[in-house]
Amino acid sequence: MPKEPNDSSNEEGKKVDSEGSEDSKGQTDGSEEMLRKRIRTNTPSPHRQTPPSSPSKLVSVEELMETAKGVTNMALAHEIVVNGGFQIKPNEPAEGSLEKRVKEIVHKAFWDCLETQLNDDPPVYEHAIKLVGEIKETLLSFLMPYQTRLKGQIEEALDLSLIQQQAENGALEIGKVAKFIINTMADFCAPCRDKEVHQLRDITDTVLLFRSIFPVLDKMKIDMANFAVSSLRPQLLQHSVEYERNKFQELLNKQPNALDYTQKWLRESADSFVKGAEEGAAGSPGSSSQLLQNIQNHAYLQLLRWEDSPDTFPETLLMDRGRFLEMQLELERLAMVASVLLIVYNIAGEAITGLPGLMDTLKSTVRILLADMHTPFFKADETLTAIGEKLCLELMERLTQHGFSPFHPDRENTLKGQIAAVKSHDNPIRKLVDSRIQGYLLAFMELGPQGGLPAVPGGLVPISKELEDIGTRLNRLVNFNKLVYSPFYHNLLEDAIQAGGSGAT
């Protein structure tokens, strides 16, 4: 494909997709940028509420750049390991953007020029040979080092010097060259590309053929890259714990106060847990090691209710901040759904208990109306009023279908009023549901990586599948993070416990 000005290669400009909705290239760039901000020199952060663990030191620009490069590599490795859905996707300019318009103009000019050259008498093959050269480079990039025979075949069939000589002597058979290219693509492509490669054989116009080859080659590059990633993951997982720990230690060596916010996070969690234990809310702390584990688990739960500035998020978890935020928003929505359904079934009583499909219908209605819950234009009052109205209509219809008397107006108004009240975080039902969700997720973490599924608390059965998915994702992040940063956390927690005067040993 014709390269645009300042476009170094087709391999650049790719973005990485993450599970659900952000691309990993953006996440990697964001992680690097966040960590760049956190590599502080001799200027303390205005957010810092605890003294630095050790004095800041001046570092050179070269040291900072080298550290940033290491952080980028660490973020990419981390993304591949913790994100089972990690995939590379092509970076396409947004529709209507200046970049897309410029790209279209440049490409059209190139293909128009190629068509003009090929229609000349005699034909001019200057641009066509350049395209063959780019295709040749791409095909060779698909080969493994041991595939020397195939490399020789490609070098021989797409010998640019020979093709140039044939063009100058009027002996070039461009169709024969194209046929070899398509056959080679058919040998290399993944099964999902067979149809697209086969369709190339039906194109007789040379310009259209070349123009159609490049998009298929670009997809084949992505397929190859994703295959390499999936092949790399087991080996990377095996070494990633030590790799990330060493990379972070390098960062810590250059910037000793790079754990300030992590220390603050753990210290506040330790104080809260020990206070709860003293009041009988957190149970017996047990042994010293069990105490440290319990504090860590409660600390991770706090990340699912993070309200402080993003700039004060623990340094060790910056690469996963987006994931914790995503889970936090999901949990808030699920808590609203569960609260509404709990109210409905408590007020409606036995009349609707066991009606087939009713729970799923009510849940779907509530989830759809709460889909924009975390957007700027979401209006809680209007939405909850609409939910109350729709659920009452659905309940009336179901009650009539099954021979029950409809709600008395007072009962209906009570239902609508209680649904409207769950917009408040202090609503008793919502607080109860929140507490049970936190207990469920805590039980998930306490079971560890090899544990089963904890029992679903009462009132959460309608959202059990969603909670199980979040619990699984949370467990994966927490267990991996513990493996990587356990040496750092152990020391920080010991200090936090001693500073709190708990006397735990």
C-alpha positions in Angstrom: 0.0 0.0 0.0 1.4 3.4 -0.8 2.9 4.9 2.3 1.9 8.4 3.4 4.4 11.1 4.3 6.0 10.5 7.7 4.4 7.0 7.9 7.4 4.9 8.8 5.8 1.5 8.3 2.6 -0.5 8.2 3.5 -2.1 11.5 3.3 1.3 13.2 0.0 2.9 14.0 -1.6 -0.3 15.3 -3.6 -0.1 18.4 -4.3 -2.8 21.0 -7.8 -3.7 22.0 -8.7 -4.5 25.5 -11.8 -6.6 27.0 -14.4 -4.5 26.5 -14.0 -1.2 25.3 -10.7 0.5 25.5 -7.8 -0.1 23.2 -4.6 -1.3 24.9 -2.4 1.1 23.0 -4.3 3.9 24.6 -4.0 2.1 28.0 -0.3 1.6 27.5 0.2 5.2 26.5 -2.0 6.3 29.5 0.0 4.1 31.9 3.3 5.5 30.6 2.0 9.0 30.9 0.7 8.4 34.4 4.0 6.9 35.5 5.9 9.7 33.9 4.0 12.1 36.1 4.7 10.0 39.1 8.5 9.9 38.4 8.9 13.0 40.6 12.2 14.8 41.0 12.6 17.3 43.9 9.1 18.8 43.8 6.6 17.2 46.2 3.1 16.4 44.9 0.4 18.7 46.3 -1.8 15.6 46.9 0.7 13.9 49.2 -0.6 13.5 52.7 2.2 11.4 54.0 5.9 12.2 54.2 8.0 10.7 51.4 9.6 7.3 52.3 13.0 8.8 51.4 14.3 12.1 50.0 13.7 12.7 46.4 16.7 12.9 44.1 17.5 14.6 40.9 17.7 12.4 37.8 18.9 13.1 34.4 16.7 13.3 31.3 18.4 10.2 29.9 17.5 8.2 33.1 13.9 9.4 32.8 13.7 8.4 29.2 15.2 5.0 29.9 12.8 4.5 32.8 9.8 5.5 30.6 10.8 3.0 28.0 11.0 0.3 30.7 7.6 1.3 32.0 6.1 1.0 28.4 7.5 -2.5 28.0 6.2 -3.5 31.4 2.8 -2.1 30.7 2.6 -4.0 27.4 3.7 -7.3 29.0 1.3 -6.7 31.9 -1.6 -6.1 29.4 -0.9 -9.4 27.5 -0.8 -11.4 30.8 -3.8 -10.0 32.6 -6.1 -9.4 29.6 -7.1 -12.8 28.1 -8.9 -10.9 25.3 -5.8 -8.9 24.3 -5.7 -8.4 20.6 -4.0 -6.1 18.1 -6.2 -4.2 15.7 -5.5 -1.8 12.9 -5.6 1.8 13.7 -8.2 3.4 11.5 -8.7 7.2 11.4 -12.1 8.4 12.6 -14.8 9.0 10.1 -14.8 12.6 8.9 -11.4 13.3 10.5 -8.8 15.3 8.8 -6.4 12.4 9.0 -8.9 10.1 7.1 -9.6 12.8 4.4 -5.8 13.3 3.8 -5.3 9.5 3.7 -8.1 9.1 1.1 -6.7 12.0 -1.0 -3.2 10.6 -1.0 -4.3 7.1 -1.8 -6.6 8.2 -4.6 -3.8 10.2 -6.2 -1.5 7.2 -6.0 -4.0 4.8 -7.6 -5.0 7.3 -10.3 -1.3 7.7 -11.1 -0.9 3.9 -11.3 -3.9 3.6 -13.6 -2.5 6.3 -15.9 0.9 4.6 -16.1 -0.5 1.2 -16.9 -2.8 2.7 -19.6 0.1 4.4 -21.3 1.4 3.0 -24.6 3.7 1.3 -23.9 2.7 0.8 -20.2 4.9 2.3 -17.5 5.4 0.0 -14.5 7.3 2.3 -12.1 4.6 2.4 -9.5 3.5 -1.2 -10.0 7.1 -2.4 -9.3 7.2 -0.3 -6.1 4.0 -2.1 -5.0 5.4 -5.5 -5.8 8.4 -4.5 -3.7 6.2 -3.7 -0.7 4.2 -6.9 -1.1 7.4 -8.8 -1.3 8.6 -7.3 2.0 5.3 -8.2 3.7 5.4 -11.8 2.4 8.9 -12.3 3.6 8.0 -10.9 7.1 5.5 -13.8 7.5 8.3 -16.4 7.2 10.0 -18.1 10.1 13.8 -18.2 10.1 13.9 -21.9 9.1 11.6 -21.4 6.1 14.6 -20.9 3.7 13.0 -22.7 0.8 9.9 -20.5 0.7 12.1 -17.4 1.1 14.1 -18.5 -1.9 10.9 -19.0 -3.9 9.6 -15.5 -3.1 13.0 -13.9 -3.8 13.1 -15.6 -7.2 9.5 -15.0 -8.3 9.5 -11.3 -7.1 13.1 -10.4 -8.1 12.6 -6.7 -8.6 15.7 -6.3 -10.8 14.5 -9.0 -13.2 10.9 -7.5 -13.1 12.4 -4.1 -14.0 14.3 -5.6 -16.9 11.2 -7.4 -18.2 9.2 -4.1 -18.0 11.9 -2.2 -19.9 11.9 -4.9 -22.7 8.1 -5.2 -22.9 8.2 -8.8 -21.6 6.6 -8.3 -18.1 3.5 -10.4 -17.4 2.0 -8.5 -14.5 -0.8 -11.1 -14.3 1.7 -13.9 -13.7 3.3 -11.9 -10.9 -0.1 -11.2 -9.3 -1.0 -14.9 -9.5 2.1 -15.8 -7.6 1.4 -13.2 -5.0 -2.2 -14.5 -4.5 -1.1 -18.1 -4.3 1.5 -17.3 -1.7 -1.0 -15.3 0.3 -3.3 -18.3 0.2 -0.5 -20.5 1.7 0.2 -18.0 4.5 -3.2 -16.7 5.5 -5.4 -17.9 8.4 -8.5 -19.9 7.6 -10.7 -16.9 8.3 -9.0 -15.1 5.3 -9.4 -17.9 2.7 -12.6 -16.4 1.3 -11.0 -12.9 0.9 -7.9 -14.3 -0.8 -10.0 -16.5 -3.1 -12.0 -13.4 -4.2 -8.8 -11.8 -5.3 -8.5 -14.4 -8.1 -11.7 -13.1 -9.7 -10.4 -9.5 -10.1 -9.1 -8.9 -13.7 -8.4 -5.2 -13.5 -4.8 -4.8 -12.5 -5.2 -1.5 -10.5 -8.3 -2.8 -8.6 -6.4 -6.1 -7.9 -3.4 -4.4 -6.4 -5.7 -2.0 -4.5 -7.6 -5.1 -3.1 -4.4 -7.1 -2.2 -3.2 -4.6 0.4 -6.2 -4.6 2.7 -6.0 -8.4 2.9 -2.3 -8.2 3.6 -2.9 -5.8 6.4 -5.4 -8.2 8.0 -2.9 -11.0 7.6 -0.3 -8.9 9.5 -2.8 -8.5 12.3 -3.6 -12.2 12.3 0.1 -13.0 12.5 0.7 -10.6 15.3 -2.2 -11.9 17.4 -1.0 -15.5 16.8 2.4 -14.4 18.1 0.8 -12.8 21.2 -1.2 -15.9 22.0 1.9 -18.0 21.6 3.9 -15.7 23.8 1.4 -15.5 26.6 2.2 -18.8 28.4 5.9 -18.0 28.4 5.3 -14.4 29.4 3.1 -15.4 32.2 5.8 -17.7 33.5 8.3 -14.8 33.7 6.1 -11.8 34.1 6.0 -11.7 37.9 9.8 -11.4 38.2 10.0 -9.2 35.1 7.4 -6.6 36.5 8.9 -6.8 40.0 12.4 -6.1 38.6 11.2 -3.3 36.4 9.4 -1.6 39.3 12.5 -2.0 41.5 14.5 -0.2 38.8 11.9 2.6 38.9 12.1 2.6 42.7 15.9 2.8 42.6 15.7 5.9 40.5 12.8 7.4 42.4 12.6 6.2 46.0 9.3 8.0 46.7 7.5 6.1 43.9 5.6 4.1 46.5 4.1 7.1 48.4 0.5 6.6 47.3 0.8 2.9 47.7 2.0 3.4 51.2 -0.9 5.8 52.0 -3.5 3.3 50.5 -2.2 0.4 52.6 -1.8 2.5 55.7 -5.4 3.7 55.5 -6.6 0.2 54.8 -4.7 -1.2 57.8 -6.1 1.5 60.1 -9.6 0.8 58.9 -9.3 -3.0 59.2 -7.7 -3.0 62.6 -10.3 -0.5 63.9 -13.0 -2.8 62.5 -11.4 -5.8 64.2 -11.3 -4.0 67.5 -15.0 -3.2 67.1 -15.7 -6.8 66.1 -16.7 -6.0 62.5 -13.8 -7.7 60.8 -13.5 -10.9 62.8 -10.4 -12.3 64.4 -7.2 -11.1 62.7 -5.5 -14.5 63.2 -1.8 -14.9 62.6 0.5 -12.2 61.4 0.6 -13.4 57.8 -3.2 -13.8 57.8 -3.6 -10.3 59.1 -1.5 -9.0 56.3 -3.5 -10.9 53.7 -6.8 -9.7 55.2 -5.6 -6.1 55.1 -4.6 -6.4 51.5 -8.0 -7.9 50.5 -9.8 -5.1 52.2 -7.4 -2.6 50.5 -8.3 -4.0 47.1 -12.0 -3.6 47.9 -11.4 0.1 48.6 -10.2 0.4 45.0 -13.7 -0.6 43.8 -15.0 2.5 45.7 -12.3 4.9 44.8 -13.4 8.5 45.3 -10.0 10.3 45.6 -8.2 12.0 42.7 -6.9 9.6 40.0 -3.5 11.1 40.6 -3.3 9.5 44.0 -4.1 6.0 42.8 -1.5 3.4 44.2 1.5 3.4 41.9 1.7 -0.4 41.8 -1.8 -0.6 40.3 -1.7 2.2 37.8 -1.7 -0.1 34.8 -5.0 -1.6 36.1 -6.6 1.6 37.2 -8.9 1.6 34.2 -10.0 -2.0 35.0 -10.8 -1.1 38.6 -12.8 1.9 37.5 -14.7 -0.2 35.0 -15.6 -2.7 37.7 -16.6 0.1 40.1 -19.0 1.5 37.6 -20.5 -1.9 36.8 -20.9 -2.6 40.5 -22.7 0.7 41.1 -25.2 -0.1 38.3 -25.7 -3.7 39.5 -26.3 -2.5 43.0 -29.1 -0.3 41.7 -30.6 -3.1 39.7 -30.5 -5.5 42.7 -32.0 -2.8 45.0 -34.9 -2.2 42.7 -35.7 -5.9 42.3 -35.4 -6.5 46.0 -37.9 -3.7 46.6 -40.3 -5.1 44.0 -40.3 -8.6 45.4 -40.6 -7.4 49.0 -43.6 -5.3 48.2 -45.3 -7.5 45.7 -45.0 -10.5 47.9 -46.0 -14.1 47.1 -48.3 -13.0 44.2 -45.3 -12.7 41.8 -42.9 -15.2 43.4 -42.2 -17.9 40.9 -43.9 -16.4 37.9 -41.8 -17.7 34.9 -39.6 -15.1 33.2 -40.8 -12.2 35.3 -37.5 -11.7 37.0 -35.6 -11.6 33.8 -38.1 -9.2 32.2 -37.9 -6.8 35.2 -34.1 -7.0 35.3 -33.8 -6.3 31.6 -36.1 -3.2 31.9 -34.1 -1.8 34.8 -30.7 -2.4 33.2 -31.8 -0.8 29.9 -33.0 2.3 31.7 -29.8 2.5 33.8 -27.5 2.1 30.8 -26.6 5.8 30.8 -26.1 5.9 34.6 -22.6 7.2 34.5 -23.0 9.7 31.7 -23.2 13.5 32.2 -26.8 13.6 30.9 -28.2 10.9 33.2 -31.0 12.2 35.4 -31.6 9.9 38.4 -35.0 11.3 39.4 -36.5 11.0 36.0 -35.0 7.6 35.3 -36.1 6.0 38.6 -39.6 7.5 38.1 -39.7 5.9 34.7 -38.5 2.6 36.1 -41.2 2.6 38.7 -43.9 3.3 36.1 -42.7 0.6 33.7 -42.3 -2.0 36.4 -45.8 -1.3 37.8 -47.3 -1.7 34.4 -45.4 -5.0 33.9 -46.5 -6.3 37.3 -50.2 -5.3 36.7 -50.2 -7.2 33.4 -48.6 -10.3 34.9 -50.9 -10.3 37.9 -54.0 -10.0 35.6 -52.7 -12.9 33.4 -52.3 -15.2 36.4 -55.7 -14.3 38.0 -54.4 -12.1 40.9 -55.9 -8.8 41.9 -54.1 -5.7 40.8 -52.2 -3.6 43.3 -54.1 -1.1 45.4 -53.1 2.4 44.5 -51.5 2.9 47.9 -49.3 -0.2 47.4 -48.4 1.0 43.9 -47.4 4.4 45.2 -45.3 2.8 47.9 -43.5 0.7 45.4 -42.8 3.7 43.1 -41.6 5.8 46.1 -39.2 3.2 47.4 -37.8 2.7 43.9 -37.2 6.5 43.6 -35.5 6.5 47.0 -32.6 4.2 45.9 -30.9 7.1 44.1 -29.4 8.0 47.5 -26.3 6.1 48.6 -27.6 6.3 52.2 -30.8 4.5 51.2 -31.0 1.5 53.7 -31.8 -1.1 50.9 -29.0 0.2 48.7 -26.6 0.2 51.6 -27.6 -3.4 52.4 -27.1 -4.5 48.8 -23.7 -2.7 48.6 -22.6 -4.4 51.8 -23.6 -7.8 50.5 -21.8 -7.2 47.3 -18.6 -6.2 49.1 -18.9 -9.3 51.3 -19.3 -11.5 48.2 -16.2 -10.0 46.5 -14.2 -10.3 49.7 -15.1 -14.0 49.9 -14.0 -14.4 46.3 -10.6 -13.0 47.1 -10.2 -15.1 50.3 -10.8 -18.2 48.3 -7.7 -17.4 46.3 -6.7 -18.4 42.7 -7.6 -22.1 43.2 -10.8 -21.6 45.1 -14.4 -22.3 44.0 -17.3 -19.9 44.0 -18.6 -18.3 47.2 -22.2 -18.5 48.1 -24.4 -15.7 46.7 -25.9 -13.6 49.5 -29.7 -13.1 49.7 -31.0 -10.5 47.3 -28.1 -10.8 44.9 -29.3 -13.9 43.0 -30.7 -11.8 40.1 -27.2 -10.4 39.4 -25.2 -13.5 40.4 -23.8 -14.1 36.9 -22.6 -10.5 36.6 -21.1 -10.7 40.1 -19.3 -13.9 39.3 -17.7 -12.3 36.2 -16.5 -9.3 38.2 -15.3 -11.5 41.0 -13.3 -13.6 38.5 -11.7 -10.6 36.9 -11.0 -9.0 40.3 -9.4 -12.2 41.6 -7.2 -12.5 38.6 -5.9 -8.9 39.0 -5.5 -9.2 42.7 -3.6 -12.5 42.7 -1.3 -11.4 40.0 -0.6 -8.0 41.7 0.1 -9.8 45.0 2.6 -12.1 43.3 4.4 -9.2 41.8 4.4 -6.7 44.7 4.3 -8.9 47.8 7.8 -8.0 48.9 7.0 -4.3 48.7 3.6 -4.7 50.4 4.9 -6.8 53.2 7.3 -4.1 54.3 4.8 -1.3 53.9 2.1 -3.2 55.8 4.5 -4.0 58.7 5.3 -0.3 58.9 1.6 0.6 58.7 0.6 -1.8 61.5 3.4 -0.6 63.8 2.6 3.0 63.0 -1.1 2.3 63.9 0.0 0.9 67.2 -2.0 -2.3 66.7 0.6 -4.5 68.4 0.0 -7.2 65.8 3.0 -9.4 65.1 
